[in-house]
Amino acid sequence: MKIKLFLTLIFIHIINLSQAQLSPADSTALKNKMQWFADAKLGIFIHEGIYAVNGIDESWSFYNKKIGYQDYMKQLKGFTLKNYDPAYWADLIAQSGARYAVITTKHHDGVALYDSQVDSLNIVRSTPAKQDLIKPLFEALRKRNIKCGAYFSLLDWSNYNYTGFIKDSSRYKIADDYGRWNKFRSFFQSQIVEISQKFKPDLWWFDGDWEHSAEEWEASKVRDLLLKDNKNTIINGRLQGYGDYQTPEQNFPVSRPAYNWWELCMTMNNNWGYHPDDTHWKTPYEVITIFTDVVANGGNLLLDIGPRADGTIPAEDVNVLKELGAWNQRNGEAIFNTNAGIPQGHFYGPTTLSKDGSVLYLFLQGDISGNVTIKGLLNDIKNITVLGPGTSINHKVVGKISWSKVPGLVYIDVPKGVQDKYVTVLKVVLDGPIRLYNGKGGL
């Protein structure tokens, strides 16, 4: 899943164009369908697969010739899931505050994580695990009111009828053997229908679309197949322009993305799957600051964990999810069911707004005390409190001239002792929907 960010961004304009061409009725239906996603803010990504046996890169390790394909596939013999506890996984995800979870049903290596009737290369029939990973997890998540997403790799580097790798397409070219390509399309589309009917995902998270065009994948047909089974399912942007939202990978956009819905998918260390040699763990503070920045810019965070081959979750993943969840317990009012905040320049830090725009939330990273400033606020402030402790704090307006329409500067005095150990949130209650001055000052 190491597709570069620019490969994802190639198709942003396609998605925006397709959405712009929707009829008013279809645009309203899409907006309604996407509302739970817009409100969710936090999802947990789960990369589980046979690559966890040796703790190596998922699929890419043989693509990049770090390991031979045959040696990679020998990991099937060590994939046990002997300690897999879907209820524990679901409890941990719920504790983090996440509203949805996405799990690998099949990565580029072609190994299905459920009992596929389309192909015997799956963990039920080809590994000692002999159990379906997906069904019990989806059941446990739904009991906790968490939406369920299915990651699915369109390409399949193990399937005989696939064209091979971009680096080494020595099997065949589609133009030379279209019948063979049709066999592959029938295969992967059958698996998609199988997953749709077995598990009814609320969300589809496709990957691997970059190796072929929308026409070659029959992307429009794939979308129709999914919506026929579940008209409310939503689809990520890696279906060659036939998705509903964009999902930049690892790299946070510097400026606010222009598209309607987006999520940042990001690892907890530097790898998606279990990698015992990777000790570059993000701290709770780092994850929470990234999370608040994403939400302030109108997106979701899809935060990844990589369980071991026996089904246990590394302690570092567990710690971050619990700390993130505790922070959400204290400050979730400023995160969930909110809208993106005010433009940079009005406040130098992440912000969000309540749905009606009458409450502004300010996020203060680190141990900040003393004055923080809001510029260009036309509203009167009713009160300001610190989320968590609920402490009321003072503010004053400086530089407001009675005969000028230009507002003054709002200075908020943040006392010592009210700071959150990660990110402090100030709740600013306004006299109505927020109004901002964007002029150049003067008369």
N, C-alpha and C positions, 0 to 999 in steps of 0.2 A: 504493500500500500504506500510505497514511497514515491508516488507520482509527484512531480515538482509543481509548485504553486502556479507557475505560468501555464502549465498544461491545463490546469483547472480553469484559469481565467480566460483562456481562449474562447470558452463557450458562454461567458457571462452575457455578452451582447446578444447571443442567440436566444437565451432564456428571456431576457428583457424584451426582445422583439416579439417573441411568441406570446408573452403575457400582454404586451401592448395591443396585440391584434385580437384579443378576446372580446367578445360582445359584452355589453354592460352586465347582462344576467350571468354570463360565465365568469366575469371578473368578480362579481359579488359572491358567487358560489365558491370560487377559489379562495377568496379572502376568508369566508366562513370556515372552510375546510382547514385552512392554515392557522386558525386562531389559537388552537391548543398549543401548536408549535411555537407561535409568537409569544405566548404566555409562559411556556415551559422553562426557558432560559438555560436549564442544565440537563444534560444527558450524560450517561456513562457508556463509553465504548468498551467492548470486550473482545480482545483478540485471543481466542483459544484455538489450538490446533496441534497437529503432530510436531510442529517446529519447536514446541515447548519441551519436547523430550531431550533434545541436545541443547536447548536454549540458543537457537540460531535464528537468523532472519527468516521470517515467514515467506516462503516461496522464492523470494529474491536471492536467497543464499545459493540456490542452484542456478538461477538465471544469471547471476553475476559470477558464477563459477568459483564460489568460495567452497563449495562442496559438490561432489558429483550427484547427479539426479538419483542414481540407484542408492547411494548412501543416504541421501535425504529421505527417500521413501522407506528405508529400513526403520525409520522412527515410528512407523505404524505399529511395530511390535512392542514399543515401550509406552504407548499411549493408553493409560489405564483408567483415569478418572476415579480411582478407588476411593478418594476422599471428597468427591464432588457432592456438594450440599446446596442445591438450588435455592432452598429457603434461606440459607445463610447469605448467599450472593444477593438475593432480593432484599433481605433485611439491610444489608450493608448499603446497597444502592438507595434504598428508601431513607436510610439514616443520613446519607450525603445531602439529601434535599432534591435529588434528581427527579424529574418528572417523566423521563423516558430513558430507555436503554437500547443499545444496538449491539447485536452479537454476530460474529462471523458464522454464517451458515455454510459458506464455502469460499476459501481463498483461492489465489491463482494456482495453487498446487493441485486443485481439483478434488481435494478430500472433503466430502460432505460431513457436516457435524450432526447429521440426523439420519434416520433410516430411509435413505432414498431408494425408491423402487425403480428409478430410471438408471441408476449406476451402482454397482457393488462397491465402488471405491468410496466407502463411508465408514465412520467409526463404529457403527453397529456391526457390520459384517467383516471389517478388515482390521480391527484392533482388539486388544484384550478388554477395552472398555465395554464393548457390547451393549451400549446404551445410547439413547438419543439425548443429546445435550440440550436441544432447543425446547422441546415440548414441556418438560418440567419447569424450566426457567420461565418461559412465557406464562405458564399457569401461576407460578409463584409471584411474578411481577404484577400480573393482573389482579391478584388478590389484594395487592397493596396499591391499586389504582395507578400503576406506572405503565405508560404506553410502551409497546414492544416494537423494536425495529430489527429488520433482517438485513445484514450485510451480505451481498452476493457479488462474486466476481464474474463478470460477463465472460472474460477470457478463461481458458482452462488449459494450462500448459501440460497437463497429463493426458488429455483426451486425444486419441489418435486422429480424429477428424478436425482438430484445430490446426491453424496454419503455422504454428511454431512461434518463435519469439521475434520481436522486431529485429534484434541483433542477429538472429539466425533463423530466417524463415525458409529453412531448407526442405521442409515437408512438401509444400506445394504453394502455388499462388492461386488465389481465388479464380482469376480469369482462366487458368488452365484446367481447373477441376471444380466447376461450380456445383456439381452434384454432391461432392464431398463437403463443401461448405454448407450446403443445404442440410446435410445430415447433422452437422454440428449445430446449426441454428435450431433444428428441431429438438436436439438434445438439450441445449441450455434453456430453451423456452419451455420444454416439458418440466425441467427442474423448477423453473420459476413458478409455473402453474401449480406444481406439487407443493411447494413451500406456501404459496398463497392459500391453497385449499386446506393444507394441514394446520397452518399456524395463524393465518389471517393477520399478517403484520399490519400495524398501524402506520409503519414507515418502511420504505425500501431505501437501502443505502448501497447503491451500485458502485462498482469500482472496475477499472480495467478497460474503460470504453475507448481509451486513447489509441488502441491498436487497430481500430477499424472505424469506418464512417457510420453515420446514422443509418444510411441505406443498407450497408452490409450487416449491421446488427438487427435491422428492422426495428429500430427504436420506437417508431410510432406504433407499430403492432404490439411491441412489448408493453408500452404504456397502456394501450387499450385492453390487453389481456389482464393487467393488474386491476384496472378500474372496473372491468366487467365483474370481477370477483368481489371487489370492495371499492365502491365509488368514493369512499372517504380516505383511502390510503394516500399518503403523500410520498413523493419521490425526490431523492436528492439530485443534484445537478450533473451527475456523471453518467448521463444517458444521452450524450451527444445533443444537448439542447432540448430534451424532452422531459426535464425535471421541473420541480416546483421551487427549489431553493438552491443556493450556492453553498459550498462547503470548502473554504480555503483550508489548507493543511499545514499545520505547524507554525507558519509565519503569520503573525498578526498584522492586518492591514493598518497602515499608519493613519490614513484618513478614513472617515466613515464610508463604508461601501454604499453604492448607489442603488443596489437591487433591493427588492422588497423584503426578502427573508434570507437569512444566512446563519451559518454556524461555523465556528472554528473547531476543527478536530485536532486534538493535541495529545501527545503522549505524556505519561507521568515521569519518564526519564527520557532517553533518546531512542527507544525502540517501542514498537507496537506490541509484540509478543513478549513472553517471558525470556529474559536475557540476564542470567546470573552474573555475567561479566560487566554489565552496565550499571554503574553505581552513581550515575549522574541524575539523582532523584531531585525533582523540584520540591521545594519546601512548601508547607501550607501557605505561608505568606506569599510566595511567588504565584501559586495557583490562584489564590483569592484575588490578588491584584490583577492578574490576567482576566479572571472571571468578571470582575467588576468593570474592567475596561471594555470587554466584549459586550456586556449587557448595556452599558452606557452608550455604545455605538449601534444598538439595535439588533444585536445578534445573540446567539446561543453559544454555550461552550459544550462541546462533546469531548469529555475527558476520558482518556483510555486507561484501562488496566490490562495486564497480561498474566492470567493465571498459569500455574504450573501444569504439567501433564497429568498430575494426580488430582487436579481440581482445586487445590488450595491456592489462596491468593497471597502474594508476598506482603509481609508486614508493612513495608513502606507504602504500598498502595492503600492498605487498610487505614494506616495512620492519617494520610492526607484526606481520604474520604470522610473519616470521622471528624477531623478538625474542620473541614469544609462544611460538614453538616452542622456542627456546633455553631459555627459562624452564621450559617443560614438561619439557625434557630433564633439567634439574637437580632439578625439584620434582614431577614427574608422579606420583610415588608417593603424594603427599598429595591428588591430584586424581582420577585415573582409578580406577574400580572401588572407590570409597569411598562412604560414606553421609554424609548431612548431619550437621553437628556438634552440639555441646552448646548449650543455650539461652544467650542473652545474659544476662549477670549472673554466670555462672560464669567467663567470660573475655571481656574487652572487645575483641573482634576476631573475624574469621571463624575457624571451626574445621571440621575433618572428622574422621571416624572410619573406621578399617579395618572391613571387613565383619564381623569377629568382635567388634568393639568394644574390642579390647585395646590399640589404638594410637590416641592422640589427636594430631592435627596442629594446630599453632597457626600462624596466618598473621600476620606482623608487617609492617605497611605502613611504608615509608620507612626511614630510617636509625636504627633503634631499637637502643639498647644500655642496659645496666643492668637493673634488675629488672622483670619482668612477672609477673603474678599469676593463679593459678587459685584459685577459691573453690568450696567445697563438694565437693571431690574425696575420696571415701571410700577409693579405692584407694591402695595403695602404689605408688610409681614405681620401676621397675627402672633405667631410664636415660633420659637426654635427649640427643639429638644434633641438629645443624643439618644439614638436607638440603643436598646440594651438597658442601660441604667435608667433611662427616661429623664435624665437631668435637664432642667430648663437652663438655657444660656442666653446671654444678653447680646444685643446688636445695636449699632447706631448708624445713621446715614450721614455721610460727610459730603459736603460740596453741592447740596441741592439748593438751587436758587429759585425762589418762589415764582418768578415770572418766566422761567425757562422750562421748556419741555424736556430738557436733558435731565435724566435722573442722577442722583448722587451715587456715591460708592457705598455699598453695604459692608461694614466691618463687623465680623462676628467674633466675639471673644471666647475662644475655646479654653476652658480652664484645665489645669492639670488634674489628673486622677479620674477622668472620664473616658480615657482612650481605650479602645478595643486593642487586644494584643496583636491583631493583624491589620484590620482596616476599620476605622471609626466612621460611622454614618450620622450625619446631621439631617434632621427632618425639619424642613422649612415650610411652614403652613402659610399660604398666601391668602389674600382677600378674594381670590377668584382665579380663573384660568390664567396661567402665566402670560405676561406681556413683556416683551423685551425691546429695548431701544437699540437700533442698529445704525444710527446716524454717525456723523463725524464730529458732533459737539458744536459749540458756538451758538450764535443767535439763530 
